Amino acid sequence: MAQTAEAVRAETPPEPPPKGGSGPDGPRRRRTIPTPYLLIAPALVILTLVLVWPVVQMVWNSLHSYTIRNLLPNAPAPQWNDFGHYRRLLSDPEFWTILRNTVVVCVLMVGVTMVLGTLVGILLHKLPRWFSVTVSVGMMLAWATPAISASLVFRWLFLPERGLVNVALDRLPDWLVGSGWLNYNWFLEPLSLFSVLISVIVWQSFPFIAVSVLAGLKSIPYELYEAVRVDGAGGWRSFWSVTFPMLRPLFALLLVLQIIWDLRVFTQLYILANSFQNKEIYLLSYYIYQQGFSASPANYGMGSAIAVVMTLMILGVTAYYLRIMIRQGETR
Protein backbone atom coordinates (compact mmCIF):
# COMPACT_ATOMS: atom_id res chain seq x y z
CA MET A 1 0.00 0.00 0.00
CA ALA A 2 2.84 2.38 0.83
CA GLN A 3 4.50 1.68 -2.50
CA THR A 4 1.18 2.23 -4.32
CA ALA A 5 0.63 5.63 -2.60
CA GLU A 6 4.16 6.69 -3.44
CA ALA A 7 3.64 5.70 -7.09
CA VAL A 8 0.40 7.70 -7.27
CA ARG A 9 2.12 10.75 -5.80
CA ALA A 10 4.96 10.39 -8.27
CA GLU A 11 2.55 10.27 -11.25
CA THR A 12 0.47 13.23 -10.06
CA PRO A 13 1.73 16.46 -11.76
CA PRO A 14 2.60 19.33 -9.47
CA GLU A 15 0.04 22.11 -9.08
CA PRO A 16 0.78 25.20 -11.19
CA PRO A 17 1.90 28.27 -9.27
CA PRO A 18 -0.74 30.98 -8.73
CA LYS A 19 -1.06 33.70 -11.34
CA GLY A 20 1.33 36.52 -10.83
CA GLY A 21 4.02 34.21 -9.43
CA SER A 22 4.86 33.50 -5.83
CA GLY A 23 7.85 34.00 -3.61
CA PRO A 24 9.02 32.98 -0.25
CA ASP A 25 6.77 35.55 1.36
CA GLY A 26 3.64 34.54 -0.56
CA PRO A 27 2.08 35.71 -3.89
CA ARG A 28 3.68 38.74 -5.46
CA ARG A 29 1.59 41.80 -6.39
CA ARG A 30 1.06 42.44 -10.09
CA ARG A 31 2.39 45.78 -11.18
CA THR A 32 -0.04 48.19 -12.83
CA ILE A 33 1.42 49.14 -16.19
CA PRO A 34 -0.12 52.41 -17.52
CA THR A 35 0.67 51.53 -21.13
CA PRO A 36 -2.94 51.94 -22.42
CA TYR A 37 -3.18 55.38 -20.84
CA LEU A 38 0.12 56.39 -22.36
CA LEU A 39 -1.07 55.25 -25.79
CA ILE A 40 -4.28 57.30 -25.72
CA ALA A 41 -2.68 60.34 -24.07
CA PRO A 42 -1.50 61.94 -27.37
CA ALA A 43 -4.97 61.57 -28.88
CA LEU A 44 -6.57 63.12 -25.80
CA VAL A 45 -4.15 66.04 -25.90
CA ILE A 46 -4.84 66.66 -29.59
CA LEU A 47 -8.61 66.45 -29.07
CA THR A 48 -8.35 68.89 -26.19
CA LEU A 49 -6.39 71.36 -28.28
CA VAL A 50 -8.57 70.99 -31.39
CA LEU A 51 -12.04 70.75 -29.82
CA VAL A 52 -12.12 71.88 -26.21
CA TRP A 53 -9.84 74.89 -26.36
CA PRO A 54 -11.72 76.63 -29.24
CA VAL A 55 -14.98 76.18 -27.34
CA VAL A 56 -13.45 77.69 -24.20
CA GLN A 57 -12.05 80.58 -26.23
CA MET A 58 -15.44 81.12 -27.88
CA VAL A 59 -17.20 81.31 -24.52
CA TRP A 60 -14.53 83.68 -23.19
CA ASN A 61 -14.92 85.97 -26.22
CA SER A 62 -18.69 86.03 -25.80
CA LEU A 63 -18.32 87.33 -22.24
CA HIS A 64 -15.99 90.20 -23.18
CA SER A 65 -16.19 93.29 -25.36
CA TYR A 66 -13.79 91.88 -27.91
CA THR A 67 -13.58 93.76 -31.21
CA ILE A 68 -11.01 94.28 -33.93
CA ARG A 69 -9.61 97.23 -31.98
CA ASN A 70 -8.30 94.82 -29.35
CA LEU A 71 -6.05 93.25 -32.01
CA LEU A 72 -4.13 96.48 -32.59
CA PRO A 73 -0.64 96.90 -31.09
CA ASN A 74 -0.64 98.23 -27.54
CA ALA A 75 -4.43 97.85 -27.42
CA PRO A 76 -6.09 97.32 -24.01
CA ALA A 77 -7.30 93.88 -23.02
CA PRO A 78 -10.97 93.08 -23.72
CA GLN A 79 -13.26 94.12 -20.89
CA TRP A 80 -15.79 91.91 -19.11
CA ASN A 81 -19.25 92.94 -20.34
CA ASP A 82 -21.42 91.26 -17.68
CA PHE A 83 -23.32 89.06 -20.20
CA GLY A 84 -24.08 92.15 -22.29
CA HIS A 85 -23.96 90.28 -25.60
CA TYR A 86 -26.48 87.73 -24.42
CA ARG A 87 -28.82 90.37 -23.02
CA ARG A 88 -28.64 92.23 -26.31
CA LEU A 89 -29.37 89.06 -28.29
CA LEU A 90 -32.38 88.08 -26.19
CA SER A 91 -33.88 91.56 -26.53
CA ASP A 92 -33.15 91.93 -30.25
CA PRO A 93 -36.15 91.20 -32.54
CA GLU A 94 -33.77 90.57 -35.46
CA PHE A 95 -32.13 87.71 -33.59
CA TRP A 96 -35.46 86.00 -32.95
CA THR A 97 -36.42 86.43 -36.62
CA ILE A 98 -33.14 84.87 -37.71
CA LEU A 99 -33.53 82.07 -35.17
CA ARG A 100 -37.05 81.38 -36.47
CA ASN A 101 -35.78 81.30 -40.06
CA THR A 102 -33.00 78.94 -39.04
CA VAL A 103 -35.34 76.50 -37.32
CA VAL A 104 -37.93 76.55 -40.15
CA VAL A 105 -35.36 76.10 -42.91
CA CYS A 106 -33.57 73.38 -40.94
CA VAL A 107 -36.83 71.47 -40.37
CA LEU A 108 -37.66 71.65 -44.09
CA MET A 109 -34.18 70.57 -45.17
CA VAL A 110 -34.06 67.69 -42.69
CA GLY A 111 -37.61 66.55 -43.43
CA VAL A 112 -37.24 66.53 -47.22
CA THR A 113 -33.79 64.93 -47.02
CA MET A 114 -34.92 62.12 -44.70
CA VAL A 115 -38.08 61.32 -46.65
CA LEU A 116 -36.41 61.43 -50.07
CA GLY A 117 -33.37 59.50 -48.89
CA THR A 118 -35.53 56.79 -47.30
CA LEU A 119 -37.67 56.40 -50.43
CA VAL A 120 -34.62 56.19 -52.67
CA GLY A 121 -33.00 53.66 -50.32
CA ILE A 122 -36.09 51.44 -50.43
CA LEU A 123 -36.19 51.75 -54.22
CA LEU A 124 -32.52 50.77 -54.54
CA HIS A 125 -33.18 47.75 -52.33
CA LYS A 126 -35.79 46.49 -54.80
CA LEU A 127 -33.65 47.05 -57.91
CA PRO A 128 -31.20 44.50 -59.35
CA ARG A 129 -27.85 44.47 -57.62
CA TRP A 130 -25.80 45.82 -60.54
CA PHE A 131 -28.23 48.65 -61.17
CA SER A 132 -28.42 49.50 -57.47
CA VAL A 133 -24.63 49.69 -57.22
CA THR A 134 -24.42 51.91 -60.31
CA VAL A 135 -27.03 54.35 -59.01
CA SER A 136 -25.45 54.38 -55.54
CA VAL A 137 -22.04 55.29 -56.97
CA GLY A 138 -23.61 58.10 -59.01
CA MET A 139 -25.42 59.48 -55.98
CA MET A 140 -22.32 59.36 -53.80
CA LEU A 141 -20.54 61.51 -56.38
CA ALA A 142 -23.17 64.18 -55.73
CA TRP A 143 -22.70 63.73 -51.97
CA ALA A 144 -18.91 64.08 -52.34
CA THR A 145 -19.16 67.24 -54.44
CA PRO A 146 -17.65 70.20 -52.55
CA ALA A 147 -20.21 72.62 -51.18
CA ILE A 148 -18.66 75.52 -53.12
CA SER A 149 -18.93 73.69 -56.44
CA ALA A 150 -22.52 72.59 -55.83
CA SER A 151 -23.55 76.10 -54.76
CA LEU A 152 -21.99 77.69 -57.84
CA VAL A 153 -23.74 75.21 -60.12
CA PHE A 154 -27.13 75.94 -58.56
CA ARG A 155 -26.48 79.67 -58.69
CA TRP A 156 -25.79 79.39 -62.41
CA LEU A 157 -28.96 77.35 -62.87
CA PHE A 158 -31.10 80.08 -61.28
CA LEU A 159 -29.38 83.17 -62.70
CA PRO A 160 -31.71 85.83 -64.24
CA GLU A 161 -31.89 85.92 -68.07
CA ARG A 162 -29.48 83.03 -68.74
CA GLY A 163 -30.13 80.51 -65.97
CA LEU A 164 -31.43 77.15 -67.18
CA VAL A 165 -34.35 77.17 -64.72
CA ASN A 166 -35.42 80.70 -65.69
CA VAL A 167 -35.22 79.95 -69.40
CA ALA A 168 -37.17 76.70 -69.02
CA LEU A 169 -39.91 78.34 -66.94
CA ASP A 170 -40.12 81.26 -69.37
CA ARG A 171 -40.76 78.89 -72.30
CA LEU A 172 -43.62 77.13 -70.53
CA PRO A 173 -47.19 78.38 -71.17
CA ASP A 174 -48.15 81.44 -69.14
CA TRP A 175 -51.39 79.81 -68.02
CA LEU A 176 -49.32 77.06 -66.38
CA VAL A 177 -46.49 78.90 -64.58
CA GLY A 178 -47.18 82.59 -65.18
CA SER A 179 -44.94 85.10 -66.94
CA GLY A 180 -41.81 87.11 -66.21
CA TRP A 181 -39.58 84.20 -65.25
CA LEU A 182 -36.68 85.11 -67.54
CA ASN A 183 -35.66 88.17 -65.49
CA TYR A 184 -36.76 86.80 -62.12
CA ASN A 185 -34.06 87.02 -59.41
CA TRP A 186 -34.27 84.06 -57.05
CA PHE A 187 -31.70 85.48 -54.62
CA LEU A 188 -33.38 88.68 -53.44
CA GLU A 189 -36.42 87.43 -51.54
CA PRO A 190 -36.26 85.05 -48.54
CA LEU A 191 -38.81 82.55 -49.88
CA SER A 192 -37.16 82.06 -53.27
CA LEU A 193 -33.63 82.09 -51.87
CA PHE A 194 -34.44 79.55 -49.17
CA SER A 195 -36.12 77.36 -51.82
CA VAL A 196 -32.89 77.28 -53.83
CA LEU A 197 -30.88 76.71 -50.65
CA ILE A 198 -33.06 73.77 -49.64
CA SER A 199 -32.67 72.32 -53.14
CA VAL A 200 -28.87 72.47 -52.89
CA ILE A 201 -28.77 70.90 -49.42
CA VAL A 202 -31.23 68.13 -50.29
CA TRP A 203 -29.39 67.35 -53.55
CA GLN A 204 -26.14 66.91 -51.64
CA SER A 205 -27.52 65.21 -48.53
CA PHE A 206 -30.07 62.62 -49.59
CA PRO A 207 -27.52 60.20 -51.18
CA PHE A 208 -25.93 59.59 -47.77
CA ILE A 209 -29.35 58.85 -46.26
CA ALA A 210 -30.30 56.58 -49.17
CA VAL A 211 -27.10 54.51 -49.02
CA SER A 212 -27.33 54.22 -45.23
CA VAL A 213 -30.95 53.06 -45.41
CA LEU A 214 -30.00 50.61 -48.18
CA ALA A 215 -27.29 49.10 -45.98
CA GLY A 216 -29.77 48.82 -43.11
CA LEU A 217 -32.39 47.14 -45.26
CA LYS A 218 -29.91 44.43 -46.29
CA SER A 219 -29.52 43.47 -42.63
CA ILE A 220 -33.26 42.81 -42.09
CA PRO A 221 -34.20 39.10 -42.44
CA TYR A 222 -36.48 38.52 -45.42
CA GLU A 223 -38.62 36.14 -43.34
CA LEU A 224 -40.04 39.12 -41.42
CA TYR A 225 -41.48 40.62 -44.59
CA GLU A 226 -42.89 37.25 -45.60
CA ALA A 227 -44.61 36.95 -42.22
CA VAL A 228 -46.36 40.32 -42.50
CA ARG A 229 -47.37 39.57 -46.12
CA VAL A 230 -49.03 36.38 -44.90
CA ASP A 231 -51.07 38.59 -42.56
CA GLY A 232 -52.18 40.63 -45.57
CA ALA A 233 -49.93 43.66 -45.03
CA GLY A 234 -49.04 45.91 -47.94
CA GLY A 235 -45.97 48.03 -48.53
CA TRP A 236 -47.04 50.84 -46.21
CA ARG A 237 -47.85 48.51 -43.31
CA SER A 238 -44.68 46.49 -43.91
CA PHE A 239 -42.61 49.63 -43.57
CA TRP A 240 -44.15 50.64 -40.23
CA SER A 241 -44.34 47.07 -38.87
CA VAL A 242 -40.90 45.78 -39.92
CA THR A 243 -38.62 48.31 -41.57
CA PHE A 244 -39.06 51.25 -39.22
CA PRO A 245 -38.82 49.27 -35.94
CA MET A 246 -35.75 47.41 -37.15
CA LEU A 247 -34.02 50.56 -38.40
CA ARG A 248 -35.13 52.89 -35.60
CA PRO A 249 -31.59 53.38 -34.20
CA LEU A 250 -30.29 54.08 -37.70
CA PHE A 251 -33.04 56.61 -38.41
CA ALA A 252 -32.37 58.32 -35.08
CA LEU A 253 -28.66 58.60 -35.83
CA LEU A 254 -29.25 59.91 -39.36
CA LEU A 255 -31.81 62.41 -38.09
CA VAL A 256 -29.45 63.82 -35.47
CA LEU A 257 -26.53 64.02 -37.91
CA GLN A 258 -28.69 65.76 -40.50
CA ILE A 259 -29.96 68.31 -37.98
CA ILE A 260 -26.40 69.09 -36.88
CA TRP A 261 -25.17 69.44 -40.47
CA ASP A 262 -28.11 71.58 -41.59
CA LEU A 263 -27.92 73.91 -38.60
CA ARG A 264 -24.34 74.71 -39.59
CA VAL A 265 -25.05 75.49 -43.24
CA PHE A 266 -23.00 78.53 -44.26
CA THR A 267 -21.08 78.05 -47.51
CA GLN A 268 -24.16 77.45 -49.66
CA LEU A 269 -26.02 80.45 -48.26
CA TYR A 270 -22.97 82.70 -48.58
CA ILE A 271 -22.51 81.87 -52.28
CA LEU A 272 -26.20 81.99 -53.17
CA ALA A 273 -26.81 85.26 -51.31
CA ASN A 274 -23.65 86.73 -52.88
CA SER A 275 -22.84 88.70 -49.69
CA PHE A 276 -26.17 90.55 -49.70
CA GLN A 277 -26.81 92.47 -46.47
CA ASN A 278 -30.54 91.72 -46.35
CA LYS A 279 -31.08 90.36 -42.83
CA GLU A 280 -34.32 88.70 -43.87
CA ILE A 281 -32.26 85.97 -45.55
CA TYR A 282 -29.87 85.42 -42.63
CA LEU A 283 -29.49 82.13 -40.81
CA LEU A 284 -27.61 81.77 -37.53
CA SER A 285 -24.42 80.61 -39.24
CA TYR A 286 -24.51 83.60 -41.60
CA TYR A 287 -25.37 85.93 -38.72
CA ILE A 288 -22.23 84.77 -36.88
CA TYR A 289 -20.12 85.67 -39.91
CA GLN A 290 -21.85 89.03 -40.35
CA GLN A 291 -21.34 90.08 -36.72
CA GLY A 292 -17.91 88.59 -36.21
CA PHE A 293 -16.22 89.44 -39.51
CA SER A 294 -18.35 91.44 -41.92
CA ALA A 295 -19.66 94.12 -39.54
CA SER A 296 -17.92 97.48 -39.29
CA PRO A 297 -16.22 97.22 -36.88
CA ALA A 298 -16.07 93.43 -36.49
CA ASN A 299 -17.53 92.38 -33.16
CA TYR A 300 -15.89 89.09 -32.19
CA GLY A 301 -17.70 89.03 -28.86
CA MET A 302 -21.17 89.20 -30.40
CA GLY A 303 -20.26 86.66 -33.06
CA SER A 304 -19.02 84.32 -30.36
CA ALA A 305 -22.22 84.79 -28.34
CA ILE A 306 -24.33 83.77 -31.36
CA ALA A 307 -22.00 80.80 -31.90
CA VAL A 308 -22.53 79.74 -28.29
CA VAL A 309 -26.30 79.80 -28.82
CA MET A 310 -25.99 77.61 -31.91
CA THR A 311 -23.61 75.25 -30.09
CA LEU A 312 -26.15 74.86 -27.28
CA MET A 313 -28.82 74.00 -29.84
CA ILE A 314 -26.58 71.32 -31.35
CA LEU A 315 -25.68 69.95 -27.91
CA GLY A 316 -29.38 69.81 -27.03
CA VAL A 317 -30.14 67.73 -30.12
CA THR A 318 -27.19 65.43 -29.36
CA ALA A 319 -28.24 64.99 -25.72
CA TYR A 320 -31.77 64.09 -26.82
CA TYR A 321 -30.37 61.47 -29.20
CA LEU A 322 -28.19 59.95 -26.48
CA ARG A 323 -31.16 59.82 -24.12
CA ILE A 324 -33.20 57.93 -26.71
CA MET A 325 -30.35 55.47 -27.33
CA ILE A 326 -29.91 54.85 -23.59
CA ARG A 327 -33.64 54.19 -23.16
CA GLN A 328 -33.68 51.80 -26.09
CA GLY A 329 -30.70 49.97 -24.62
CA GLU A 330 -32.46 49.63 -21.27
CA THR A 331 -35.62 48.19 -22.82
CA ARG A 332 -33.77 45.46 -24.71
C-alpha positions as CSV (number, residue, x, y, z in Angstrom):
1,M,0.0,0.0,0.0
2,A,2.8,2.4,0.8
3,Q,4.5,1.7,-2.5
4,T,1.2,2.2,-4.3
5,A,0.6,5.6,-2.6
6,E,4.2,6.7,-3.4
7,A,3.6,5.7,-7.1
8,V,0.4,7.7,-7.3
9,R,2.1,10.8,-5.8
10,A,5.0,10.4,-8.3
11,E,2.5,10.3,-11.3
12,T,0.5,13.2,-10.1
13,P,1.7,16.5,-11.8
14,P,2.6,19.3,-9.5
15,E,0.0,22.1,-9.1
16,P,0.8,25.2,-11.2
17,P,1.9,28.3,-9.3
18,P,-0.7,31.0,-8.7
19,K,-1.1,33.7,-11.3
20,G,1.3,36.5,-10.8
21,G,4.0,34.2,-9.4
22,S,4.9,33.5,-5.8
23,G,7.9,34.0,-3.6
24,P,9.0,33.0,-0.2
25,D,6.8,35.5,1.4
26,G,3.6,34.5,-0.6
27,P,2.1,35.7,-3.9
28,R,3.7,38.7,-5.5
29,R,1.6,41.8,-6.4
30,R,1.1,42.4,-10.1
31,R,2.4,45.8,-11.2
32,T,0.0,48.2,-12.8
33,I,1.4,49.1,-16.2
34,P,-0.1,52.4,-17.5
35,T,0.7,51.5,-21.1
36,P,-2.9,51.9,-22.4
37,Y,-3.2,55.4,-20.8
38,L,0.1,56.4,-22.4
39,L,-1.1,55.2,-25.8
40,I,-4.3,57.3,-25.7
41,A,-2.7,60.3,-24.1
42,P,-1.5,61.9,-27.4
43,A,-5.0,61.6,-28.9
44,L,-6.6,63.1,-25.8
45,V,-4.2,66.0,-25.9
46,I,-4.8,66.7,-29.6
47,L,-8.6,66.5,-29.1
48,T,-8.4,68.9,-26.2
49,L,-6.4,71.4,-28.3
50,V,-8.6,71.0,-31.4
51,L,-12.0,70.7,-29.8
52,V,-12.1,71.9,-26.2
53,W,-9.8,74.9,-26.4
54,P,-11.7,76.6,-29.2
55,V,-15.0,76.2,-27.3
56,V,-13.4,77.7,-24.2
57,Q,-12.0,80.6,-26.2
58,M,-15.4,81.1,-27.9
59,V,-17.2,81.3,-24.5
60,W,-14.5,83.7,-23.2
61,N,-14.9,86.0,-26.2
62,S,-18.7,86.0,-25.8
63,L,-18.3,87.3,-22.2
64,H,-16.0,90.2,-23.2
65,S,-16.2,93.3,-25.4
66,Y,-13.8,91.9,-27.9
67,T,-13.6,93.8,-31.2
68,I,-11.0,94.3,-33.9
69,R,-9.6,97.2,-32.0
70,N,-8.3,94.8,-29.4
71,L,-6.0,93.3,-32.0
72,L,-4.1,96.5,-32.6
73,P,-0.6,96.9,-31.1
74,N,-0.6,98.2,-27.5
75,A,-4.4,97.8,-27.4
76,P,-6.1,97.3,-24.0
77,A,-7.3,93.9,-23.0
78,P,-11.0,93.1,-23.7
79,Q,-13.3,94.1,-20.9
80,W,-15.8,91.9,-19.1
81,N,-19.2,92.9,-20.3
82,D,-21.4,91.3,-17.7
83,F,-23.3,89.1,-20.2
84,G,-24.1,92.2,-22.3
85,H,-24.0,90.3,-25.6
86,Y,-26.5,87.7,-24.4
87,R,-28.8,90.4,-23.0
88,R,-28.6,92.2,-26.3
89,L,-29.4,89.1,-28.3
90,L,-32.4,88.1,-26.2
91,S,-33.9,91.6,-26.5
92,D,-33.1,91.9,-30.3
93,P,-36.1,91.2,-32.5
94,E,-33.8,90.6,-35.5
95,F,-32.1,87.7,-33.6
96,W,-35.5,86.0,-33.0
97,T,-36.4,86.4,-36.6
98,I,-33.1,84.9,-37.7
99,L,-33.5,82.1,-35.2
100,R,-37.0,81.4,-36.5
101,N,-35.8,81.3,-40.1
102,T,-33.0,78.9,-39.0
103,V,-35.3,76.5,-37.3
104,V,-37.9,76.5,-40.1
105,V,-35.4,76.1,-42.9
106,C,-33.6,73.4,-40.9
107,V,-36.8,71.5,-40.4
108,L,-37.7,71.6,-44.1
109,M,-34.2,70.6,-45.2
110,V,-34.1,67.7,-42.7
111,G,-37.6,66.5,-43.4
112,V,-37.2,66.5,-47.2
113,T,-33.8,64.9,-47.0
114,M,-34.9,62.1,-44.7
115,V,-38.1,61.3,-46.7
116,L,-36.4,61.4,-50.1
117,G,-33.4,59.5,-48.9
118,T,-35.5,56.8,-47.3
119,L,-37.7,56.4,-50.4
120,V,-34.6,56.2,-52.7
121,G,-33.0,53.7,-50.3
122,I,-36.1,51.4,-50.4
123,L,-36.2,51.8,-54.2
124,L,-32.5,50.8,-54.5
125,H,-33.2,47.7,-52.3
126,K,-35.8,46.5,-54.8
127,L,-33.7,47.1,-57.9
128,P,-31.2,44.5,-59.3
129,R,-27.8,44.5,-57.6
130,W,-25.8,45.8,-60.5
131,F,-28.2,48.7,-61.2
132,S,-28.4,49.5,-57.5
133,V,-24.6,49.7,-57.2
134,T,-24.4,51.9,-60.3
135,V,-27.0,54.3,-59.0
136,S,-25.4,54.4,-55.5
137,V,-22.0,55.3,-57.0
138,G,-23.6,58.1,-59.0
139,M,-25.4,59.5,-56.0
140,M,-22.3,59.4,-53.8
141,L,-20.5,61.5,-56.4
142,A,-23.2,64.2,-55.7
143,W,-22.7,63.7,-52.0
144,A,-18.9,64.1,-52.3
145,T,-19.2,67.2,-54.4
146,P,-17.6,70.2,-52.6
147,A,-20.2,72.6,-51.2
148,I,-18.7,75.5,-53.1
149,S,-18.9,73.7,-56.4
150,A,-22.5,72.6,-55.8
151,S,-23.6,76.1,-54.8
152,L,-22.0,77.7,-57.8
153,V,-23.7,75.2,-60.1
154,F,-27.1,75.9,-58.6
155,R,-26.5,79.7,-58.7
156,W,-25.8,79.4,-62.4
157,L,-29.0,77.4,-62.9
158,F,-31.1,80.1,-61.3
159,L,-29.4,83.2,-62.7
160,P,-31.7,85.8,-64.2
161,E,-31.9,85.9,-68.1
162,R,-29.5,83.0,-68.7
163,G,-30.1,80.5,-66.0
164,L,-31.4,77.2,-67.2
165,V,-34.4,77.2,-64.7
166,N,-35.4,80.7,-65.7
167,V,-35.2,80.0,-69.4
168,A,-37.2,76.7,-69.0
169,L,-39.9,78.3,-66.9
170,D,-40.1,81.3,-69.4
171,R,-40.8,78.9,-72.3
172,L,-43.6,77.1,-70.5
173,P,-47.2,78.4,-71.2
174,D,-48.1,81.4,-69.1
175,W,-51.4,79.8,-68.0
176,L,-49.3,77.1,-66.4
177,V,-46.5,78.9,-64.6
178,G,-47.2,82.6,-65.2
179,S,-44.9,85.1,-66.9
180,G,-41.8,87.1,-66.2
181,W,-39.6,84.2,-65.3
182,L,-36.7,85.1,-67.5
183,N,-35.7,88.2,-65.5
184,Y,-36.8,86.8,-62.1
185,N,-34.1,87.0,-59.4
186,W,-34.3,84.1,-57.0
187,F,-31.7,85.5,-54.6
188,L,-33.4,88.7,-53.4
189,E,-36.4,87.4,-51.5
190,P,-36.3,85.1,-48.5
191,L,-38.8,82.6,-49.9
192,S,-37.2,82.1,-53.3
193,L,-33.6,82.1,-51.9
194,F,-34.4,79.5,-49.2
195,S,-36.1,77.4,-51.8
196,V,-32.9,77.3,-53.8
197,L,-30.9,76.7,-50.6
198,I,-33.1,73.8,-49.6
199,S,-32.7,72.3,-53.1
200,V,-28.9,72.5,-52.9
201,I,-28.8,70.9,-49.4
202,V,-31.2,68.1,-50.3
203,W,-29.4,67.3,-53.5
204,Q,-26.1,66.9,-51.6
205,S,-27.5,65.2,-48.5
206,F,-30.1,62.6,-49.6
207,P,-27.5,60.2,-51.2
208,F,-25.9,59.6,-47.8
209,I,-29.3,58.8,-46.3
210,A,-30.3,56.6,-49.2
211,V,-27.1,54.5,-49.0
212,S,-27.3,54.2,-45.2
213,V,-30.9,53.1,-45.4
214,L,-30.0,50.6,-48.2
215,A,-27.3,49.1,-46.0
216,G,-29.8,48.8,-43.1
217,L,-32.4,47.1,-45.3
218,K,-29.9,44.4,-46.3
219,S,-29.5,43.5,-42.6
220,I,-33.3,42.8,-42.1
221,P,-34.2,39.1,-42.4
222,Y,-36.5,38.5,-45.4
223,E,-38.6,36.1,-43.3
224,L,-40.0,39.1,-41.4
225,Y,-41.5,40.6,-44.6
226,E,-42.9,37.2,-45.6
227,A,-44.6,37.0,-42.2
228,V,-46.4,40.3,-42.5
229,R,-47.4,39.6,-46.1
230,V,-49.0,36.4,-44.9
231,D,-51.1,38.6,-42.6
232,G,-52.2,40.6,-45.6
233,A,-49.9,43.7,-45.0
234,G,-49.0,45.9,-47.9
235,G,-46.0,48.0,-48.5
236,W,-47.0,50.8,-46.2
237,R,-47.9,48.5,-43.3
238,S,-44.7,46.5,-43.9
239,F,-42.6,49.6,-43.6
240,W,-44.2,50.6,-40.2
241,S,-44.3,47.1,-38.9
242,V,-40.9,45.8,-39.9
243,T,-38.6,48.3,-41.6
244,F,-39.1,51.3,-39.2
245,P,-38.8,49.3,-35.9
246,M,-35.7,47.4,-37.2
247,L,-34.0,50.6,-38.4
248,R,-35.1,52.9,-35.6
249,P,-31.6,53.4,-34.2
250,L,-30.3,54.1,-37.7
251,F,-33.0,56.6,-38.4
252,A,-32.4,58.3,-35.1
253,L,-28.7,58.6,-35.8
254,L,-29.2,59.9,-39.4
255,L,-31.8,62.4,-38.1
256,V,-29.4,63.8,-35.5
257,L,-26.5,64.0,-37.9
258,Q,-28.7,65.8,-40.5
259,I,-30.0,68.3,-38.0
260,I,-26.4,69.1,-36.9
261,W,-25.2,69.4,-40.5
262,D,-28.1,71.6,-41.6
263,L,-27.9,73.9,-38.6
264,R,-24.3,74.7,-39.6
265,V,-25.0,75.5,-43.2
266,F,-23.0,78.5,-44.3
267,T,-21.1,78.0,-47.5
268,Q,-24.2,77.4,-49.7
269,L,-26.0,80.5,-48.3
270,Y,-23.0,82.7,-48.6
271,I,-22.5,81.9,-52.3
272,L,-26.2,82.0,-53.2
273,A,-26.8,85.3,-51.3
274,N,-23.6,86.7,-52.9
275,S,-22.8,88.7,-49.7
276,F,-26.2,90.6,-49.7
277,Q,-26.8,92.5,-46.5
278,N,-30.5,91.7,-46.3
279,K,-31.1,90.4,-42.8
280,E,-34.3,88.7,-43.9
281,I,-32.3,86.0,-45.5
282,Y,-29.9,85.4,-42.6
283,L,-29.5,82.1,-40.8
284,L,-27.6,81.8,-37.5
285,S,-24.4,80.6,-39.2
286,Y,-24.5,83.6,-41.6
287,Y,-25.4,85.9,-38.7
288,I,-22.2,84.8,-36.9
289,Y,-20.1,85.7,-39.9
290,Q,-21.8,89.0,-40.4
291,Q,-21.3,90.1,-36.7
292,G,-17.9,88.6,-36.2
293,F,-16.2,89.4,-39.5
294,S,-18.4,91.4,-41.9
295,A,-19.7,94.1,-39.5
296,S,-17.9,97.5,-39.3
297,P,-16.2,97.2,-36.9
298,A,-16.1,93.4,-36.5
299,N,-17.5,92.4,-33.2
300,Y,-15.9,89.1,-32.2
301,G,-17.7,89.0,-28.9
302,M,-21.2,89.2,-30.4
303,G,-20.3,86.7,-33.1
304,S,-19.0,84.3,-30.4
305,A,-22.2,84.8,-28.3
306,I,-24.3,83.8,-31.4
307,A,-22.0,80.8,-31.9
308,V,-22.5,79.7,-28.3
309,V,-26.3,79.8,-28.8
310,M,-26.0,77.6,-31.9
311,T,-23.6,75.3,-30.1
312,L,-26.1,74.9,-27.3
313,M,-28.8,74.0,-29.8
314,I,-26.6,71.3,-31.3
315,L,-25.7,69.9,-27.9
316,G,-29.4,69.8,-27.0
317,V,-30.1,67.7,-30.1
318,T,-27.2,65.4,-29.4
319,A,-28.2,65.0,-25.7
320,Y,-31.8,64.1,-26.8
321,Y,-30.4,61.5,-29.2
322,L,-28.2,59.9,-26.5
323,R,-31.2,59.8,-24.1
324,I,-33.2,57.9,-26.7
325,M,-30.4,55.5,-27.3
326,I,-29.9,54.8,-23.6
327,R,-33.6,54.2,-23.2
328,Q,-33.7,51.8,-26.1
329,G,-30.7,50.0,-24.6
330,E,-32.5,49.6,-21.3
331,T,-35.6,48.2,-22.8
332,R,-33.8,45.5,-24.7
